[in-house]
């Protein structure tokens, strides 16, 4: 629940930033100075990019949460196979064999969204955030098909 609260607070802050920058861009565009107009155009693009990024991240988070709940309800979430560090990560020495095991399950069933999601969870616990997001993104894509 605290992570959802954090996401909500950050989304509100980013939305507020987008509104303020958008207002400043309009002010800059109404001046007669060419430099100010150029800055206003640049400031107008920034909120659009920010809004797009916020939308994509929230959409990813909602979809990943939905799949995680489904998998958890089915009893399919991976269990901790080794001692976790105080931060909840897999110990470095134990990470590679565990990730390899779940990667092999993905290779055995490349169209199973559950296998991709489990791999993403394990990669995240191993500290491989970029790989974890890619695996969970693939799980979302496969589940929609």
N, C-alpha and C positions, 0 to 999 in steps of 0.2 A: 504494500500500500504506500509506503514511503517513496518508492521509486516513481509511482504514478503521480504522487504529489509533487515530487521534484520535476518531473516532466511537465506537469501542468504549470508550475511556476516559471520554468524556463520558456515554455511556449508563450505564456502571457508576456514575459519580459521581451522576447523576440518580437512579438506582435506589437507591443508598445514602441519598440525601437523602429520597426518598419513604419508605423504611423508617423512618428516624429521625423524620421528621415524623409518620408514622403511629403510632409508639410514643408520642411526646409527646402526641398527641391522645387516645390511650387513657388515659394518666396523667391528663390534664385532665378527661376524662369521668368518672373514678372519684372525683373530689372532690365535696364537697357544696356548693361555691360556684357560684352561678348564672353568674357572669361566666366562671369557669374552664370550666364546661360549655359555654358559648357559644363560647369560644375553641377548646375541644376539637372541637366540631362543625365549626367553620371549618377547623381543621387537618386534620380527617378528609376534608374535601372537596378540599383542596389536593393531597394525594397522588393522589387519583383523577384529577383534572384533569392532573396531571403524568404519570401513567402513560398516560393516553389520548394526550397530546401526544407522548410518547416512542414509543408504538406507531405513531402516524400517521407520524411523521418517519422511523422506521426502515423502515416499509412503503414509503413514498415512495422512500427511498434505494435500497432493494433493487430495486424495480421499475424505477427510472430507470437503475440500473447494468445491469440485465438487458437493457433496451432498448438502452443504449449499446453493450454488448458485441455484441449482435446486429447493430446497424447497422455497427459497426466491422468485424465479420467479413464483412459484405456489401460492405465498401469504400464505404459511403455516408456516412461522417462528413464534415462540411464541412472544407475545407482553408483554411488561413490565406491570405486574399486580399490582405492588407496587412501592413505591419510591425506587430509586436506590441510593446507596452510591456514593460519588464522584469518587470512583474507578470503578464504573459500576456494582457493585455487588448488589444482593438482600439483603435488611436488614435482619439481623439474625432472628428477630422475625417473619418475613414474609416468610422466606425461606422454612420451613418445610411443611406448607400447599400447597405451590405452587409445590414443588417437589413431594409431595404425589399425587397431582392432575394429574401430567404428568406420574407418575409411574402407576397410575390406568389406564390411557389411554394405556400404554404399556401392562399392564395385559389384557386389553380388546382386544388388537390386537397385539399379540406377534410376528407376522410375518411381521408387517408393519415397514419398515425401517424409515418412516417418524416419527412415534411415538417414536422410539428409538432415533432418531436424536434430536427431540424436547426435550426429557428428558435429553439428554446430554447437550444441550444448557442451559437448566434451571439449571442443576446440576453445570455446570461451573459458571453460574452467582451466584449460592449459595455458591461458594467456594469449591465445592467437585470435585476437579480436577481428582482424580483417578476414581471416579464413572463416571464422564463425559466422560473420555477417553474410559472407558469400554462400555458405552452406544453408543458412536459414532462408536467405533470399531464394535459393533454388528450391527449397522445400515449399515455400509459398507459391512459387511458380508451378511446381508439380501438383500441388493440391488443387489449384484452380483448374487444371486441365481435366 
